[in-house]
């Protein structure tokens, strides 16, 4: 699959899950901490799953806005996506992720909202990257 890359960014992590991560341009700089549920101290800091959840939620809103601009569906200004990312051991070995997207589209009728979400899943880079690899469920709130 080829991609016509329009934008690139880079981030560097050190120390793993109990370290530090920052974009090379300095716009994002976070302390990392392993949650207690994964054997860590659970102290202050973020973890990769939180960063992935935030990125997927924001990207999915962008995908819905793109679809709306192409189809004439008016995406409400109050649109929100809550992305819940789970991590745990896989039956086949190693670890895996799950994603639940709770999508709020106030003012849109259910059929229009379902069409928008379905089409957004086809264009969202996160949805395309995870398709067939991660169990992603979406619900319209």
Rosetta blueprint (number, residue, H / E / L):
1 X L
2 X L
3 X L
4 X L
5 X L
6 X L
7 X L
8 X L
9 X L
10 X L
11 X E
12 X E
13 X E
14 X E
15 X L
16 X H
17 X H
18 X H
19 X L
20 X E
21 X E
22 X E
23 X E
24 X L
25 X L
26 X L
27 X L
28 X L
29 X E
30 X E
31 X E
32 X E
33 X L
34 X L
35 X L
36 X H
37 X H
38 X H
39 X L
40 X L
41 X L
42 X L
43 X L
44 X L
45 X L
46 X E
47 X L
48 X H
49 X H
50 X H
51 X H
52 X H
53 X H
54 X H
55 X H
56 X H
57 X H
58 X H
59 X H
60 X H
61 X H
62 X H
63 X H
64 X H
65 X H
66 X H
67 X H
68 X H
69 X H
70 X H
71 X H
72 X L
73 X L
74 X L
75 X L
76 X L
77 X L
78 X L
79 X L
80 X E
81 X E
82 X E
83 X E
84 X E
85 X E
86 X E
87 X E
88 X E
89 X E
90 X L
91 X L
92 X L
93 X L
94 X L
95 X E
96 X E
97 X E
98 X E
99 X E
100 X E
101 X E
102 X E
103 X E
104 X E
105 X L
106 X L
107 X L
108 X L
109 X L
110 X H
111 X H
112 X H
113 X H
114 X H
115 X H
116 X H
117 X H
118 X H
119 X H
120 X H
121 X H
122 X H
123 X H
124 X L
125 X H
126 X H
127 X H
128 X H
129 X H
130 X H
131 X L
132 X L
133 X L
134 X L
135 X E
136 X E
137 X E
138 X E
139 X E
140 X E
141 X L
